[in-house]
Amino acid sequence: FVILKKIEIATLTSTIDDVKDEITGIENKVKKAINRDHEIISDLLIIAAIYGSDHDHSMDVTEKLNELVKNNEINVKATNILFGDDPHKLVKKKVFITYRYGGQNQFKVFDENEMIILP
């Protein structure tokens, strides 16, 4: 009986520790979400960015542009070199950007070799 009680107590203690760990994990996720939401409201965030000439000749450059955001601004020239590829050789391309700044979603289009300046 004593051995069974010790096992039950050990199991209960282990379960309580697991629950505490899970609660801590949830608390951390909530804190990150709150921080992320705050950043999204106040900071420049590229939601989606496509570089190309048409649907069949384009590429997603969202991650690349987000990496280039400095001090809530982006100021770069839209080139094949910047994006690491030419999705449609010898054809003029555009960059279609949906972004969020100051809690507002916005959309802009830039030509190839044009300066992308946001916000």
Buried (B, 14 or more C-beta within 10 A) or exposed (E): EEEEEEEEEEEEEEEEEEEEEEEEEEEEEEEEEEEEEEEBEEBBBBBEBBBBBEEEBBBEBBEBBBEBBEEBEBEBEBBBEBBEEBBBEEEEBBBBBBBBBEEEEEEBEBEBEEEBEBB
